[in-house]
C-alpha cells in the first residue's frame, strides 16, 4: 500500500469529527506508523481522537487485524487438538494462570500462553514465573512450538516478532493518556492473543477497585468488545466478569503467589481462587472439546487437582523451561525476604471494604512491582492477608504480614494497608465473585 493512497491529516480529522474509518484507512495508519512513515505526534493525535470518539466493533476488529499482521501469526497446526488460552485483564493477587494452565493441559487441551509483565498495581504472570529460580520465559518461536508439542503447555513472554505494532502503540498510549480506551485495550489484548496460534479463548474481565475497569458497566463493554473481536476472527470466545474489590486469594507478591498456587494445585487453595480457577479451566476444557459442557469441564478440572495430574504437569513445565523443581516440591526451602512485619487492625468489627488498588500499590512499595517498565522486582516481596471482606477483627489483631528487603518501607506499607481496609460494626453484604458471562449470544447473568 503506497503512502499516497491516504492523507494522514484527513484521517485524523475524520476521526476527530466522530466519523467511522474504513478497514483500509486503519490498516494504512497502523502499517505506516510501524514503518516509521507517520511520526509519533500524528499517531498521538489519532489515538486521542479515537479515545474521545470511540471506535465501533468493525473499526476495533480492523485495528486488531492490522496489529496482528504487523508481525508473525504463529501456525500451530502441527500440534494436535484445539488450542485454547486464557487472558485476564489483571488484578491484585491474580495468580490464576499458574493454576489453570497446568490443569487444562493435564486434561488434554493444548495451552499456548504468552503473558505480560506487571506494571503499576497489578502483578504480571511473567514476574511470578521468573521468581522460580532458573525459569526462562524468553524463548524463540521454534522452541515455543517444541515446548507446546511436548508438554501441551508453554508459558512465555511476548517475542519481538509478535504484534510489534501493538508494542509501539502501547508505549505511545502510556505517555499520551489514552490507555483506558475500551476499543484500544481490546485491540491490544486480542492482537497478541490471536498471534499465539489459538483456536479459542477464555477471558477473565475484572471490575472493581483493584481492576483496570473500576465500573462494572465498563467491564461489560470491554468483555463484549473482546468477544466480538474474537468471534469476528472465527475464534470461539467466552468472557466472565469477576470481582476485584479485594485481592484474589491471600498472597500478593511474586513468589508468595507462586507458593499459594502450589497449595491450590495440591488441593489446598483459597475458595475464591479455586471457584474462578475451576470456572475458567472448565470453560477452556469445554472449548478444547474435552468436555461436553462448561459444567463437565469444571468437574474435569477438579478431578485433575484431586488425582495429582495438574501438579505433575506444573512440575513438568517448570523443569522443561529450566526452573528449579526442588522449590516447587518444597516451597519452604525458598529464601525469604530479609524483613517481615505484622499489620494490626485499628478497630473492632467486620472488614466491609478493601481498596485493592491501594493494596496493590503497597506491594509495589515493598518491591513486588514496578512503577516504570525498566524497574526490577524483588521476587520475595509482598504480603499475606489473614483476613478478608466479611471477616471479624479485633483492635490490635494481625490482619496481614509484610515481606520485604526494603526495611525503610515497612512503616509506610503498614499504614497503607491499615488505610486500605474499612472496619464497621455490621457484616457486609456477600460479594458476588462472578457476575456475568459474555459469549457470541450476548450477556448472561451468572449464578444468580
C-alpha positions in Angstrom: 0.0 0.0 0.0 1.6 3.3 -1.0 1.8 6.3 1.2 -0.1 8.4 -1.3 -3.3 6.4 -1.0 -4.4 8.3 2.2 -3.8 11.6 3.7 -2.9 11.2 7.4 -4.2 14.6 8.4 -7.5 13.9 6.7 -7.9 10.6 8.6 -7.1 12.3 11.9 -9.7 15.0 11.1 -12.3 12.3 10.1 -11.9 10.6 13.5 -11.8 13.9 15.3 -15.2 14.6 13.8 -16.6 11.3 15.1 -16.8 9.6 11.6 -16.1 5.9 11.0 -12.8 4.9 9.3 -12.7 2.1 6.8 -10.7 -1.0 7.3 -8.2 0.1 4.6 -7.8 3.5 6.3 -7.0 1.9 9.7 -4.7 -0.6 8.0 -2.8 2.3 6.3 -2.4 4.2 9.6 -1.0 1.2 11.6 1.2 0.0 8.8 2.6 3.5 8.0 3.3 4.1 11.7 5.0 0.7 12.2 7.2 1.5 9.1 8.1 5.0 10.6 6.2 6.8 7.8 3.9 8.5 10.4 5.5 10.4 13.3 4.6 9.9 16.9 2.8 13.2 17.1 0.3 12.3 14.3 -0.3 8.9 15.8 -0.8 10.5 19.2 -3.5 12.8 17.6 -5.2 9.8 16.1 -5.2 7.9 19.4 -6.7 10.8 21.3 -9.4 11.3 18.6 -10.2 7.5 18.9 -10.1 7.8 22.7 -12.6 10.7 22.7 -14.9 9.5 19.9 -14.6 5.7 20.2 -14.2 3.0 17.6 -17.0 0.7 16.6 -16.6 -3.1 16.5 -15.7 -3.1 12.8 -13.0 -0.4 13.4 -11.7 -2.3 16.5 -11.5 -5.5 14.5 -9.7 -3.7 11.7 -7.2 -2.2 14.3 -6.7 -5.7 15.8 -6.2 -7.2 12.3 -3.6 -4.6 11.4 -1.6 -5.0 14.7 -1.9 -8.8 14.5 -0.5 -8.9 10.9 2.3 -6.4 11.7 4.3 -9.4 12.8 4.2 -13.2 12.8 1.0 -15.1 13.4 2.1 -18.4 14.8 0.9 -21.6 13.0 0.3 -24.4 15.4 -1.5 -26.8 13.0 1.2 -29.4 13.7 0.0 -29.5 17.4 -2.9 -31.9 17.7 -6.1 -30.7 19.4 -8.0 -27.4 19.9 -5.6 -24.8 21.2 -7.1 -22.7 24.0 -5.7 -19.8 26.0 -7.0 -17.6 28.8 -6.4 -13.9 29.3 -7.1 -11.8 32.4 -7.4 -8.0 32.4 -5.3 -8.1 35.6 -5.8 -7.6 39.2 -4.2 -7.8 42.7 -3.2 -11.3 43.7 -4.3 -12.8 40.4 -2.3 -15.9 40.1 -4.9 -17.9 38.2 -2.8 -18.6 35.1 -0.3 -20.5 37.1 -3.0 -22.9 38.4 -5.4 -23.3 35.5 -2.8 -23.7 32.7 -1.4 -27.0 34.1 -5.0 -28.2 35.0 -6.2 -27.6 31.4 -3.0 -29.1 29.8 -3.4 -32.2 32.1 -6.9 -32.6 30.8 -5.6 -32.9 27.2 -6.1 -29.4 25.9 -3.0 -27.6 24.5 -2.4 -24.2 26.2 -0.1 -21.8 24.3 0.2 -19.0 26.8 2.0 -15.7 26.1 1.8 -13.4 29.1 2.9 -10.0 30.2 4.9 -8.3 33.0 3.3 -6.4 35.8 3.1 -2.6 35.7 1.6 -0.4 38.3 -0.6 -2.1 41.0 -1.2 -5.4 39.1 1.3 -8.2 39.1 2.4 -9.9 35.8 2.4 -13.7 35.2 6.0 -13.5 33.8 7.3 -11.9 37.0 5.7 -14.7 39.0 7.2 -17.3 36.8 10.6 -15.7 37.0 10.5 -15.8 40.8 11.1 -19.6 40.3 15.0 -19.9 40.1 16.1 -20.7 36.6 12.7 -20.5 34.9 13.0 -18.9 31.5 10.2 -17.1 29.8 12.2 -15.8 26.8 12.2 -18.4 24.1 12.2 -18.2 20.3 9.2 -19.3 18.3 10.7 -22.7 17.3 11.3 -23.5 21.0 7.8 -22.2 21.8 6.3 -24.7 19.4 8.6 -27.5 20.6 7.6 -27.0 24.3 3.9 -26.9 23.5 4.0 -30.0 21.4 6.0 -31.9 24.1 4.1 -30.6 27.3 0.7 -29.5 25.9 1.6 -26.2 27.6 4.0 -23.3 27.2 4.4 -20.2 29.4 6.4 -17.4 27.8 6.7 -13.7 27.2 5.8 -11.7 24.0 8.6 -12.1 21.4 9.7 -9.3 19.1 8.0 -11.0 16.2 4.5 -11.0 17.7 2.4 -7.9 17.1 5.2 -5.3 17.0 2.7 -2.6 16.2 0.9 -3.2 19.5 4.2 -2.8 21.4 4.8 0.6 19.8 1.2 1.8 20.1 1.0 0.7 23.8 4.2 2.7 24.6 2.6 5.7 22.9 -0.7 5.3 24.7 1.1 5.1 28.0 2.5 8.6 27.6 -0.5 10.2 25.9 -3.2 9.4 28.5 -5.0 7.1 26.0 -4.6 3.8 27.8 -8.2 3.5 29.2 -10.0 3.3 25.8 -12.0 0.1 25.6 -11.5 -0.5 21.8 -7.8 0.3 22.1 -7.4 -2.1 25.1 -9.4 -4.7 23.2 -7.3 -4.4 20.1 -4.1 -4.6 22.1 -5.2 -7.7 24.0 -6.7 -9.6 21.0 -3.8 -8.8 18.6 -1.4 -10.6 21.0 -3.7 -13.5 21.8 -4.7 -14.2 18.2 -1.0 -14.2 17.2 -0.3 -17.1 19.5 -1.9 -19.6 17.2 -5.0 -20.3 19.3 -8.4 -21.7 18.2 -10.4 -20.5 21.2 -10.1 -18.0 24.1 -11.5 -17.6 27.6 -11.4 -14.1 29.2 -11.4 -13.1 32.8 -12.6 -9.4 32.7 -12.2 -7.9 36.2 -14.1 -4.9 37.7 -13.7 -3.1 41.0 -11.1 -1.1 43.0 -8.2 -3.4 42.1 -9.1 -3.8 38.4 -8.3 -1.8 35.3 -12.0 -1.3 34.8 -13.4 0.2 38.1 -17.0 0.3 36.9 -19.0 -2.9 36.2 -20.6 -1.4 33.1 -17.2 -0.6 31.6 -16.0 -4.1 32.2 -19.2 -5.4 30.5 -18.4 -3.2 27.5 -14.8 -4.4 27.4 -15.9 -8.1 27.6 -18.5 -7.6 24.8 -15.9 -5.8 22.6 -13.3 -8.6 23.2 -15.8 -11.4 22.5 -17.0 -9.5 19.4 -13.4 -9.3 18.0 -12.7 -12.9 18.8 -15.8 -14.1 17.0 -15.1 -11.8 14.1 -11.8 -13.7 13.7 -13.6 -17.1 13.9 -12.3 -17.9 17.3 -14.9 -19.1 19.9 -14.5 -16.6 22.7 -16.2 -16.6 26.2 -15.7 -14.0 28.8 -16.6 -13.9 32.5 -17.0 -10.7 34.7 -15.2 -11.2 38.0 -15.0 -9.1 41.1 -11.7 -7.4 42.1 -12.9 -5.4 45.1 -10.4 -7.2 47.2 -7.2 -9.2 46.3 -7.7 -12.7 44.9 -6.6 -15.3 47.5 -4.4 -14.3 50.5 -1.0 -13.9 48.8 0.1 -10.8 47.0 3.7 -10.7 45.6 5.5 -12.9 43.1 7.0 -15.9 45.0 4.2 -15.6 47.6 1.7 -16.1 44.8 3.6 -19.0 43.3 3.6 -20.6 46.7 -0.2 -20.1 47.0 -0.6 -21.6 43.5 1.3 -24.7 44.6 -1.2 -25.0 47.5 -4.0 -24.7 45.0 -2.6 -27.4 42.7 -2.2 -29.7 45.8 -5.9 -29.2 46.7 -5.5 -26.6 49.5 -6.2 -23.3 47.8 -8.5 -20.5 49.0 -12.1 -20.8 48.0 -12.3 -17.6 46.0 -9.2 -18.5 43.9 -10.5 -22.1 43.2 -14.0 -21.0 42.3 -12.8 -18.8 39.5 -10.0 -21.2 38.5 -12.3 -24.1 38.1 -14.8 -22.0 36.1 -12.2 -20.6 33.7 -10.4 -24.0 33.4 -13.7 -25.8 32.9 -14.6 -23.4 30.1 -11.2 -23.9 28.5 -11.6 -27.7 28.7 -15.1 -27.3 27.1 -13.8 -25.1 24.3 -10.9 -27.5 23.8 -13.6 -30.2 23.1 -12.6 -32.4 26.1 -15.9 -31.8 27.8 -19.5 -31.6 26.5 -20.4 -28.6 28.7 -18.7 -26.0 31.0 -20.2 -27.9 34.0 -18.5 -31.1 32.8 -15.3 -29.1 32.2 -15.4 -27.9 35.8 -15.7 -31.5 37.1 -12.7 -32.5 35.0 -10.8 -29.5 36.3 -11.5 -30.6 39.9 -10.5 -34.2 39.1 -7.1 -33.0 37.7 -6.3 -31.4 41.1 -7.7 -34.4 43.1 -5.7 -37.1 41.1 -2.4 -35.1 41.1 -2.1 -34.8 37.3 -2.3 -31.0 37.4 0.5 -30.7 39.9 2.6 -33.2 38.0 2.1 -31.1 34.8 3.2 -28.0 36.7 6.4 -29.8 37.8 7.0 -30.9 34.1 6.6 -27.4 32.7 8.9 -25.8 35.3 11.5 -28.4 34.5 11.0 -28.0 30.8 11.6 -24.3 31.0 14.7 -24.5 33.1 13.2 -23.9 36.6 14.3 -25.4 39.9 11.6 -28.1 40.7 13.0 -28.6 44.2 11.4 -25.3 45.4 8.1 -26.3 43.8 8.2 -29.7 45.7 9.4 -28.0 48.9 8.3 -24.3 48.9 9.6 -23.8 52.4 13.2 -24.1 51.1 12.8 -20.8 49.1 14.9 -17.9 50.5 12.5 -15.5 52.2 12.6 -11.7 52.4 15.0 -10.1 54.9 12.3 -8.2 56.8 8.8 -9.1 57.9 6.2 -7.1 59.9 2.7 -7.7 61.2 -0.1 -5.2 60.4 -2.7 -4.8 63.1 -6.3 -3.8 62.8 -7.1 -0.3 64.1 -10.6 -1.1 65.5 -13.1 -3.9 66.3 -15.8 -5.1 63.9 -16.1 -6.6 60.4 -13.9 -5.8 57.4 -16.5 -4.4 55.0 -14.3 -3.0 52.2 -10.8 -3.3 50.9 -9.2 -0.8 48.5 -7.5 -3.4 46.3 -5.8 -0.7 44.2 -4.1 0.8 47.3 -3.1 -2.7 48.5 -1.5 -3.4 45.1 0.4 -0.1 45.4 1.6 -1.3 48.9 3.1 -4.4 47.3 4.9 -2.1 44.7 6.4 -0.1 47.6 7.6 -3.3 49.2 9.4 -4.2 46.0 7.0 -6.7 44.4 6.0 -4.4 41.4 7.1 -1.7 39.0 6.5 2.0 38.7 8.3 2.1 35.4 8.9 -0.6 32.8 12.6 -0.8 33.5 12.3 -1.3 37.3 13.3 -4.7 38.6 11.1 -6.6 41.0 12.0 -8.5 44.2 10.5 -12.0 44.0 10.3 -12.4 47.8 8.5 -9.1 48.5 4.7 -8.7 49.1 2.2 -9.5 51.8 -0.1 -12.3 53.1 -3.6 -11.4 54.2 -5.0 -13.3 57.2 -8.4 -11.6 57.0 -10.7 -10.6 54.1 -14.0 -8.8 53.5 -16.7 -10.3 55.8 -14.2 -11.4 58.5 -14.3 -10.2 62.1 -11.3 -8.5 63.6 -10.4 -7.1 67.0 -8.3 -4.0 67.5 -4.6 -4.9 67.6 -5.2 -8.3 65.8 -2.9 -9.1 62.9 -4.7 -9.0 59.6 -1.7 -9.0 57.3 2.1 -9.8 57.3 4.5 -7.8 55.2 7.6 -9.3 53.4 10.3 -7.0 52.0 14.1 -6.4 51.6 13.4 -2.7 52.0 13.3 -2.1 55.8 12.7 1.6 55.3 9.3 0.9 53.6 7.8 -1.1 56.4 6.3 1.8 58.3 4.7 3.3 55.1 3.4 -0.1 53.9 1.8 -0.8 57.3 0.0 2.5 57.3 -1.0 1.9 53.6 -2.6 -1.4 54.4 -4.4 -0.1 57.5 -5.9 2.8 55.5 -6.9 0.3 52.7 -9.4 -1.6 54.9 -12.7 -0.4 56.3 -13.9 -1.8 59.6 -17.6 -1.4 60.6 -19.9 -2.7 63.2 -22.1 -4.9 61.0 -21.1 -7.5 58.4 -21.1 -6.5 54.7 -23.4 -8.0 52.0 -21.9 -11.0 50.3 -19.6 -10.2 47.4 -20.6 -11.8 44.1 -17.4 -13.2 42.7 -18.6 -13.9 39.2 -21.5 -11.8 38.0 -21.9 -12.4 34.2 -20.8 -14.5 31.2 -20.5 -13.0 27.7 -20.5 -15.2 24.6 -21.5 -14.7 21.0 -25.1 -14.7 22.1 -24.6 -11.7 24.4 -24.6 -11.0 28.2 -25.9 -13.6 30.6 -26.4 -13.3 34.4 -24.1 -15.9 36.1 -25.2 -18.0 39.0 -27.9 -15.6 40.3 
